[in-house]
Amino acid sequence: MTAPAGEGAAAAERGRAAEEGRAAAPWGRGDYFDLGVIGATHGLSDGFAQILVPVLALIVADFSLSPFQAGALLSLFSLGTFLLLPPLSMLADHTGRKKAVLIGGMGFAALSLLAIGWAPDFETMAALAFLAGAGNACYHPCGTALAAERFPAHRAFAISYHGLGGNVGMGIMPVVQAAIATAAGWRAAVAACTLPAFLLLPL
């Protein structure tokens, strides 16, 4: 049995569109640069999610925190992410301004974490941790979508590379923080690990 002419024409059109999509997406320097920026920003976002963990013992000693306060400090970051993730995702989808939402949220998270380096007490640090988590919530819904939209003909590879960037960032940041904290203290370590955001976000 032969397929209806309309279905055959549609299949041929889809095949041509796929070929044109592949032809329109060469892997040049600009493509690798864009994918590298997206992957590195994902790594920074995932690193932000754990930024207080490597220096938590130093923070506990500095502020004489109880075990409950230490746990609350980490939970407040996660709570901020949990509460803001759905509305930020809907905002990005409704407005179509994924890039603006990502840059604004990540910038806000970076500034909040930078301010932790000057926090005078536990209450201030807890509030800043919550705000940092809220800002960081914007990355995954927007960043994954941007990677997929930027490389429609190589979507699987782009999203895989994007995911790898997150894993690399999460693995590197604790080591970097430990080295800086050893030399200059936990406040300098937290502040220094936010600085790449001010390079990556404009890019």
DOTORFI-766655 format. One line per 10 residues: number of its first residue (from 1); their letters; for each residue x negated, y, z of N, C-alpha, C, O. Coordinates in steps of 0.02 Angstrom, whole numbers, plus 32768, in hexadecimal, padded with zeros to 4 digits. Layout:
! DOTORFI-766655
NUM) A) X,Y,Z,X,Y,Z,X,Y,Z,X,Y,Z | ...
END
This chain:
! DOTORFI-766655
1) MTAPAGEGAA) 7FD5,7FC5,8000,8000,8000,8000,7FD4,803E,8000,7FA5,8043,8028 | 7FE1,806D,7FD4,7FBA,80AA,7FD1,7FD7,80DE,7FFF,8013,80DF,800B | 7FAC,810A,8017,7FC3,8140,8043,7FE6,8175,801A,7FD5,817E,7FE0 | 8017,8198,8036,8038,81CE,8013,8005,8202,7FFD,7FD1,820C,801D | 8015,8222,7FC5,7FE5,8252,7FA9,7FD5,828A,7FDA,7F9D,82A1,7FDE | 8008,82A0,7FFF,7FFD,82D6,8030,7FCC,82C3,8065,7FA2,82EB,8079 | 7FD1,8284,807E,7FA2,826E,80B2,7F5C,8267,8097,7F2C,8278,80B9 | 7F56,824F,8059,7F14,8249,803B,7EF3,828D,8032,7EB7,8294,803E | 7F1A,82BF,801D,7EFE,8302,8014,7EE9,831F,8057,7EB6,8342,805C | 7F11,8312,808B,7F01,832C,80CD,7EC1,830D,80E7,7E97,832F,8105
11) AAERGRAAEE) 7EB8,82CA,80DC,7E7C,82A8,80F2,7E3F,82C4,80CE,7E0A,82CE,80EC | 7E46,82D0,808D,7E0F,82EC,8066,7DFD,8331,807F,7DC2,8344,8082 | 7E30,8358,8090,7E24,839C,80A9,7E00,839B,80EC,7DD3,83C4,80F9 | 7E13,836A,8117,7DF1,8364,8157,7DA8,8350,814D,7D7C,8368,8171 | 7D9C,8323,811C,7D58,830F,810E,7D2E,8349,80F5,7CF5,8352,810A | 7D4B,8372,80C9,7D27,83AD,80B0,7D18,83DE,80E8,7CE2,83FB,80EC | 7D4A,83E8,8115,7D41,8416,814D,7D09,83FF,817B,7CE2,8428,8195 | 7D06,83BD,8187,7CD2,83A2,81B2,7C8D,83AD,8193,7C5D,83C0,81B5 | 7C88,83A0,8150,7C49,83AA,812E,7C34,83F3,8130,7BFA,8403,813B | 7C65,8420,8125,7C55,8468,8127,7C3F,847D,816D,7C13,84A7,8174
21) GRAAAPWGRG) 7C5F,8460,81A0,7C4C,8470,81E5,7C05,845B,81F3,7BE0,8480,8213 | 7BF2,841F,81DB,7BAD,8409,81E5,7B7C,8435,81BF,7B46,8444,81D8 | 7B90,8448,8183,7B63,8471,815B,7B5C,84B7,8178,7B28,84D7,8170 | 7B91,84CF,819B,7B8F,8513,81B5,7B6C,8518,81F8,7B67,854E,8214 | 7B54,84E0,8213,7B35,84E1,8255,7AEF,84C4,8253,7AE3,8490,8273 | 7AC1,84E3,822F,7A7C,84CA,822E,7A5C,84D4,8272,7A6F,8501,8298 | 7A2C,84A9,8282,7A09,84AF,82C2,79C9,84D6,82B7,7994,84BA,82AC | 79D0,8517,82BA,7996,8544,82B4,7981,855C,82F8,799A,8545,832B | 7953,858C,82F9,7939,85A6,8338,7970,85C6,8361,7972,85BF,839E | 799D,85EA,833F,79D3,860A,8363,7A01,85D9,8386,7A19,85E6,83BD
31) DYFDLGVIGA) 7A0D,859F,8365,7A38,856C,8383,7A17,854F,83C2,7A38,8548,83F6 | 79D7,853F,83BD,79B5,8524,83F7,79AF,8557,842F,79B3,8547,846A | 79A5,8596,841C,79A1,85CB,844E,79E4,85D1,8473,79E5,85D4,84B1 | 7A1B,85D4,844E,7A5D,85DA,846E,7A6B,859E,849B,7A84,85A6,84D3 | 7A5C,8562,8483,7A68,8527,84AB,7A3C,8526,84E9,7A50,8510,851F | 79FF,853E,84E1,79D2,8542,851A,79EB,8573,854F,79E6,8565,858B | 7A05,85AC,8539,7A21,85DD,8568,7A5D,85C1,858D,7A64,85C8,85C9 | 7A89,85A0,8567,7AC4,8582,8586,7AB0,854C,85B8,7ACA,854A,85F0 | 7A81,8521,85A4,7A6B,84EB,85D1,7A49,8506,860F,7A54,84ED,8646 | 7A1F,853A,8607,79FC,8557,8640,7A2D,8579,8670,7A24,8575,86AD
41) THGLSDGFAQ) 7A60,8599,8655,7A92,85BA,867F,7ABA,8585,86A6,7ACC,8590,86DF | 7AC8,854D,8685,7AE9,8516,86A9,7ABD,84FD,86E1,7AD5,84EF,8718 | 7A7C,84F6,86D4,7A4E,84E1,8708,7A4D,8511,8743,7A4A,84FD,877D | 7A50,8552,8734,7A52,8584,8768,7A92,857F,8791,7A90,8584,87CF | 7ACA,8576,876F,7B0A,8570,8792,7B0B,8533,87C0,7B21,8538,87FA | 7AF3,84FB,87A8,7AF1,84BF,87D2,7ABF,84C7,880B,7AC9,84AD,8841 | 7A89,84EB,87FE,7A59,84FA,8832,7A77,8527,8867,7A6B,851E,88A3 | 7A9F,8559,8852,7AC2,8585,8881,7AED,855C,88B1,7AF2,856B,88ED | 7B0E,8528,8897,7B3C,8501,88C0,7B18,84DF,88FA,7B38,84CD,892C | 7AD6,84D6,88F5,7AB0,84B5,892A,7A7A,84E3,8948,7A4D,84CB,8969
51) ILVPVLALIV) 7A80,8523,893D,7A48,8550,894C,7A39,8556,8996,7A00,8565,89A9 | 7A6B,854B,89C1,7A5F,8551,8A08,7A47,850F,8A28,7A2E,850F,8A61 | 7A4E,84D9,8A04,7A3E,8497,8A21,79F3,8490,8A31,79E3,847C,8A69 | 79C5,849F,8A02,797E,8494,8A12,7964,84BF,8A4B,7933,84AC,8A6C | 7983,84F8,8A58,796A,8526,8A8C,7999,8527,8AC9,7993,8552,8AF4 | 79C8,84F8,8ACC,79FA,84FA,8B01,79D9,84F3,8B46,79EE,8515,8B75 | 79A7,84C9,8B4C,7986,84C0,8B8D,7966,8501,8BA5,7966,8510,8BE0 | 7949,8527,8B76,792B,8567,8B88,795F,859A,8B9C,7954,85C2,8BCA | 7999,8599,8B79,79CF,85C7,8B8B,79EA,85B6,8BD0,79F7,85E3,8BF9 | 79F3,8576,8BDE,7A0B,8560,8C20,79DC,8578,8C56,79F2,8590,8C8A
61) ADFSLSPFQA) 799B,8571,8C4B,796B,8586,8C7E,796A,85D2,8C86,7964,85EB,8CBE | 7972,85F6,8C4F,796F,863F,8C51,79AB,865C,8C76,79A3,868C,8C9C | 79E7,8640,8C6B,7A23,865B,8C89,7A3C,8632,8CC4,7A71,8641,8CE1 | 7A17,85FE,8CD7,7A2C,85D1,8D0E,7A73,85B7,8D03,7A9D,85BC,8D2F | 7A7F,859D,8CC8,7AC2,8585,8CB6,7AD1,8542,8CD6,7AA4,8518,8CE0 | 7B10,8537,8CE5,7B26,84F5,8CFB,7B2E,84C8,8CBE,7B30,84E0,8C86 | 7B32,8486,8CC9,7B3F,8459,8C90,7B7F,846B,8C6B,7B81,8466,8C2D | 7BB3,8481,8C8F,7BF1,8494,8C6E,7BE6,84D1,8C41,7BFF,84D3,8C09 | 7BC1,8503,8C59,7BB5,853F,8C31,7B8C,852E,8BF3,7B98,854A,8BBD | 7B5B,8502,8BFB,7B32,84EE,8BC1,7B5D,84CC,8B8C,7B57,84DB,8B50
71) GALLSLFSLG) 7B89,849F,8BA1,7BB6,847F,8B72,7BE7,84AF,8B53,7BF6,84AB,8B18 | 7C00,84DE,8B7B,7C30,8510,8B62,7C10,853C,8B2C,7C31,854F,8AFC | 7BD0,854C,8B35,7BAE,8576,8B04,7BAE,8556,8ABF,7BBA,8578,8A8D | 7BA0,8515,8ABD,7BA0,84F2,8A7D,7BE8,84E9,8A63,7BF4,84EF,8A27 | 7C16,84DB,8A8F,7C5B,84D0,8A7A,7C7C,850F,8A5F,7CA6,850B,8A32 | 7C69,8548,8A79,7C88,8587,8A62,7C76,8595,8A1A,7C9F,85AF,89F4 | 7C38,8584,8A06,7C26,858C,89BF,7C54,8560,8994,7C6F,8576,8962 | 7C5B,8521,89A8,7C84,84F2,8982,7CCE,8507,8983,7CF2,84FF,8952 | 7CE4,8523,89BC,7D2A,8539,89C1,7D37,8573,8991,7D6B,8576,8971 | 7D07,85A1,898C,7D0F,85D8,895C,7D16,85BF,8915,7D3F,85D8,88EF
81) TFLLLPPLSM) 7CED,858D,8903,7CF1,856F,88C0,7D34,854D,88B6,7D54,8556,8882 | 7D4A,8527,88E7,7D89,8502,88E3,7DC5,8531,88D9,7DF0,8523,88B0 | 7DC7,8567,88FE,7E01,8594,88FB,7E02,85BE,88BB,7E38,85CD,88A2 | 7DC8,85D1,88A2,7DC6,85FE,8868,7DC1,85DA,8825,7DCD,85F9,87F1 | 7DB1,859A,8825,7DA9,8576,87E6,7DE9,8577,87BC,7DE5,8587,8781 | 7E23,8565,87D7,7E5F,8565,87AC,7E72,85AA,8791,7E7D,85B0,8755 | 7E74,85DF,87BA,7E87,8620,879D,7E54,863B,876B,7E68,865A,873A | 7E14,862F,8777,7DE2,8646,8747,7DE6,8620,8706,7DDD,863D,86D0 | 7DF5,85E0,870A,7DFE,85B8,86CD,7E39,85D1,86A5,7E35,85D9,8668 | 7E70,85DF,86C8,7EAC,85F8,86A5,7EA0,863D,8688,7EB8,864D,8651
91) LADHTGRKKA) 7E7B,8667,86AD,7E6B,86AA,8693,7E43,86A5,8652,7E51,86C9,8622 | 7E10,8679,8652,7DE7,8672,8616,7E10,8658,85DB,7E08,8670,85A3 | 7E3D,8628,85E8,7E67,860D,85B2,7E9A,8640,8599,7EA5,8646,855D | 7EB8,8664,85C8,7EED,8693,85B6,7ED2,86CF,858F,7EF1,86E5,855F | 7E98,86E7,85A3,7E7C,8722,8582,7E4E,8711,8548,7E43,873A,851C | 7E34,86D3,8548,7E04,86C0,8515,7DBF,86DD,8520,7D93,86D5,84F5 | 7DB4,86FF,8558,7D74,8720,8565,7D48,86F5,8592,7D36,8709,85C9 | 7D38,86BA,857A,7D12,868A,85A2,7CCD,86A6,85B3,7CB5,869E,85EB | 7CAD,86C5,8583,7C6A,86DE,858E,7C6A,8715,85C3,7C3E,8717,85EE | 7C9B,8743,85C0,7C9E,8779,85F1,7CAC,875E,8637,7C90,8776,8668
101) VLIGGMGFAA) 7CD8,872C,863C,7CE8,870E,867D,7CAB,86EC,8699,7C9C,86F2,86D4 | 7C87,86C7,866E,7C4B,86A4,8685,7C16,86D6,869E,7BFA,86CD,86D4 | 7C08,8709,8676,7BD4,8739,8689,7BE8,875E,86C8,7BBE,8768,86F5 | 7C27,8774,86CC,7C3D,8798,8708,7C3A,876D,8747,7C22,8783,877B | 7C52,872F,8742,7C52,8702,877C,7C0C,86F0,8792,7BFD,86F2,87CE | 7BE2,86DC,8762,7B9D,86C9,8774,7B76,8705,878F,7B4E,86FD,87BD | 7B81,873F,8773,7B60,877B,878C,7B75,878A,87D3,7B4C,879C,87FD | 7BB6,8783,87E1,7BCF,878D,8825,7BB2,875B,8856,7B9F,876C,888E | 7BAD,871C,8840,7B8F,86E8,886A,7B46,86F8,8878,7B30,86F1,88B1 | 7B21,870D,8845,7ADA,871D,884F,7AD1,8757,8880,7AA5,8754,88AA
111) LSLLAIGWAP) 7AFA,878B,8879,7AF5,87C4,88A7,7B06,87B0,88EF,7AE6,87C7,891E | 7B39,8784,88F6,7B4C,876D,8939,7B13,8745,8959,7B04,874D,8994 | 7AF4,8719,8931,7ABC,86F1,894C,7A7F,871D,895A,7A5C,8712,898B | 7A74,874E,8930,7A3D,877C,893C,7A47,87A1,897E,7A17,87AB,89A4 | 7A85,87B4,898B,7A95,87D8,89CA,7A8B,87AC,8A07,7A7F,87C6,8A3E | 7A91,876A,89FF,7A86,873D,8A38,7A40,8746,8A55,7A35,873D,8A90 | 7A11,8758,8A2A,79CD,8764,8A41,79C7,879C,8A74,7995,87A1,8A97 | 79FA,87C6,8A78,79FA,87FE,8AA9,7A32,87F7,8ADC,7A3F,8826,8B02 | 7A52,87BD,8ADE,7A89,87B3,8B0E,7A6F,87B8,8B56,7A3F,8796,8B67 | 7A8F,87E1,8B80,7A77,87E9,8BC4,7A92,87B6,8BF5,7A77,87AD,8C2C
121) DFETMAALAF) 7AC8,8793,8BE2,7AE6,8764,8C11,7B0B,872D,8BEB,7B13,8730,8BAE | 7B23,86FC,8C10,7B45,86C3,8BF2,7B85,86D7,8BCF,7B94,86BE,8B98 | 7BAB,8704,8BED,7BEC,8718,8BD0,7BE2,8737,8B8A,7C07,8728,8B5C | 7BB1,8763,8B84,7BA3,8782,8B43,7B8E,874E,8B10,7BA4,874F,8AD7 | 7B62,8721,8B25,7B4A,86ED,8AF8,7B83,86C0,8AE2,7B86,86AB,8AA8 | 7BB0,86AF,8B10,7BE9,8684,8AFF,7C16,86A5,8ACC,7C2C,8685,8A9D | 7C23,86E6,8AD4,7C4D,870A,8AA4,7C2C,870C,8A60,7C4D,8703,8A2D | 7BEB,8719,8A5F,7BC6,871C,8A1F,7BC4,86D7,89FD,7BC7,86D3,89C0 | 7BBD,86A2,8A25,7BBD,865F,8A08,7C00,8650,89E7,7C02,8632,89B1 | 7C37,8664,8A06,7C79,865A,89E8,7C7F,8681,89A6,7C97,8666,8975
131) LAGAGNACYH) 7C68,86BF,89A6,7C6C,86E9,8969,7C40,86CC,8932,7C53,86CD,88F7 | 7C05,86B3,8945,7BD9,8694,8913,7BFA,8657,88F4,7BF6,864D,88B7 | 7C19,862E,891D,7C3C,85F4,8902,7C76,8607,88D4,7C81,85E6,88A1 | 7C99,863C,88E7,7CD1,8653,88BD,7CB7,866A,8879,7CD5,865A,8846 | 7C81,8690,8878,7C65,86A6,8838,7C4B,866D,880E,7C53,866C,87D1 | 7C2A,863E,882F,7C0D,8605,880B,7C42,85D7,87ED,7C32,85AE,87C1 | 7C80,85DD,8805,7CB6,85B2,87EC,7CC3,85BC,87A2,7CDF,8590,8781 | 7CAF,85F5,8788,7CC0,8604,8742,7C96,85DD,8710,7CA9,85D7,86D6 | 7C5C,85C3,8726,7C2E,85A9,86F3,7C49,856D,86CD,7C4C,856F,868F | 7C5D,8538,86EF,7C6A,84F9,86CC,7CA3,84FD,869A,7C9B,84E4,8662
141) PCGTALAAER) 7CDD,851B,86AA,7D10,851E,8677,7CFC,8548,863B,7D0C,8538,8602 | 7CD8,857F,8648,7CC5,85AC,8612,7C87,8593,85ED,7C85,8595,85AF | 7C55,857D,8612,7C16,8568,85F2,7C1F,852C,85C5,7C03,852A,858E | 7C45,84FB,85DC,7C51,84BF,85B3,7C77,84D1,8574,7C67,84B8,853D | 7CA9,84FC,857B,7CD0,8511,8540,7CA6,8538,850F,7CAC,8530,84D3 | 7C7A,8563,8528,7C4F,858B,84FC,7C1E,855E,84D6,7C11,856A,849B | 7C03,852C,84F8,7BD6,84FD,84D6,7BFA,84D8,849E,7BDF,84CF,8468 | 7C38,84C3,84AC,7C5E,849F,8479,7C71,84CC,843F,7C6F,84B6,8405 | 7C83,850A,844D,7C97,8538,8417,7C5B,854F,83EE,7C61,855A,83B2 | 7C21,8556,840E,7BE6,856F,83EB,7BCB,853B,83BA,7BAE,854D,8386
151) FPAHRAFAIS) 7BD4,84FA,83CA,7BB9,84C5,83A0,7BF1,8494,838C,7BEF,845A,83A1 | 7C22,84AA,8365,7C5A,847E,8356,7C47,8440,832E,7C67,840B,8334 | 7C13,8445,8305,7C00,840B,82DC,7BD1,83DC,8301,7BC3,83A5,82E9 | 7BB7,83F1,833A,7B8A,83C8,8362,7BA0,83CA,83AB,7B76,83D1,83D8 | 7BE0,83C5,83B5,7BFD,83D1,83F7,7BE3,839F,842B,7BD2,83B2,8463 | 7BE0,835F,8419,7BCB,832C,844A,7B84,8339,8461,7B75,8335,849D | 7B57,8348,8432,7B11,8355,8445,7B0D,8394,8470,7AE9,8395,84A2 | 7B31,83C8,845C,7B2D,8408,8481,7B46,8400,84C8,7B26,841A,84F6 | 7B7D,83DD,84D2,7B97,83D4,8515,7B6A,83A7,853F,7B62,83B2,857B | 7B4B,8374,851F,7B1C,8349,8543,7ADF,8371,8559,7AC8,836A,8591
161) YHGLGGNVGM) 7AC4,839A,852C,7A8B,83C3,853D,7A9D,83F5,8574,7A76,8402,85A1 | 7AD9,8410,856F,7AF3,843E,85A1,7AF6,841C,85E6,7AE3,843A,8618 | 7B0E,83DE,85E7,7B10,83B9,8626,7ACB,83AA,8641,7AC0,83AE,867E | 7A9C,839B,8615,7A57,838E,8629,7A39,83CC,864B,7A14,83C6,867C | 7A49,8407,8630,7A31,8444,864E,7A46,844B,8697,7A1F,8461,86C1 | 7A84,8438,86A5,7A9C,843B,86EA,7A76,840D,8717,7A64,841F,874F | 7A67,83D0,8700,7A42,83A0,8728,79FA,83B7,8735,79E0,83B0,876C | 79DB,83D4,8701,7996,83EC,8708,7994,8426,873B,7968,8428,8766 | 79C3,8454,8735,79C4,848C,8764,79CF,8476,87AB,79AF,8490,87D9 | 79FC,8446,87B5,7A0A,842D,87F8,79CD,8409,8815,79C3,8409,8852
171) GIMPVVQAAI) 79A4,83EB,87EA,7969,83C9,8801,792E,83F7,880F,7907,83EB,883D | 7928,842C,87E7,78EE,8458,87EE,78F6,848A,8827,78C6,8498,884B | 7932,84A5,8831,793B,84DB,8861,7925,84CA,88A8,7905,84F4,88C8 | 7935,848F,88C3,791E,8480,8907,78D3,8482,890F,78B9,8499,8942 | 78AF,8469,88DD,7866,8469,88E1,784B,84B1,88DF,781D,84C2,8905 | 7867,84DA,88B3,7852,8520,88AF,7861,8544,88F1,7837,8569,890A | 789D,8538,890C,78AE,8558,894B,787F,8543,8983,786A,856C,89AB | 7870,8503,8986,7844,84EA,89BB,77FF,850B,89B7,77E3,851D,89EB | 77E6,8513,897B,77A4,8532,8972,77A6,857B,8988,7779,8593,89AB | 77DA,859F,8974,77DF,85E6,8986,77EC,85EE,89D1,77CF,861A,89F1
181) ATAAGWRAAV) 7817,85C4,89EC,7827,85C8,8A34,77E9,85BA,8A5E,77E0,85D9,8A92 | 77BF,858C,8A47,7781,857E,8A6C,7753,85BA,8A6E,7732,85C7,8AA0 | 7752,85DF,8A36,7724,8618,8A31,7741,8658,8A4D,771E,8681,8A6A | 7783,8662,8A45,77A0,86A4,8A55,77E0,86A1,8A7D,77FC,86D6,8A8B | 77F9,8667,8A8F,7835,8663,8AB8,7873,8655,8A8E,7872,865C,8A51 | 78AA,8641,8AB0,78E6,862C,8A8D,7909,8665,8A6A,7928,865B,8A36 | 7905,86A2,8A86,7927,86DA,8A66,790A,86E9,8A21,792E,86F3,89F1 | 78C8,86E9,8A1D,78A6,86F4,89DD,78B6,86BC,89AC,78BC,86C7,8970 | 78BB,867E,89C6,78C9,8645,899B,790E,864A,897C,7916,863D,8940 | 7940,865C,89A4,7984,8663,8989,7987,869C,8957,79A4,8695,8921
191) AACTLPAFLL) 7969,86D5,8968,796A,870E,893B,7947,86FF,88F9,7960,8710,88C4 | 790C,86DF,88FD,78E6,86D2,88C0,790B,86A4,8890,7906,86AB,8854 | 7931,8674,88AC,7954,8644,8881,7993,8661,8860,79B1,8641,8836 | 79A6,869E,8874,79DD,86BF,8851,79C5,86E9,8816,79EC,86FA,87EA | 7986,86FA,8816,796C,872A,87E4,7973,8713,879C,797F,873C,8770 | 796C,86D1,878D,7975,86BD,8746,79B8,86D0,8729,79BF,86D7,86EC | 79EB,86D9,8754,7A2D,86EB,873B,7A2A,872F,8717,7A4E,8739,86E5 | 7A02,875C,872F,79FF,879F,8712,79D8,87A0,86D0,79D8,87D3,86AD | 79B7,8769,86C0,7999,8761,867E,79C7,873B,864F,79D0,874E,8615 | 79E4,8704,8668,7A0D,86D8,863E,7A50,86F7,862A,7A65,86F1,85F0
201) LPL) 7A71,8718,8658,7AB4,8732,8649,7AB5,8765,8611,7AE2,8762,85E6 | 7A87,8795,860E,7A86,87C2,85D4,7A79,879D,8592,7A93,87B1,855D | 7A51,8768,8595,7A43,8741,8557,7A81,871D,8540,7A7F,86FB,850D
END
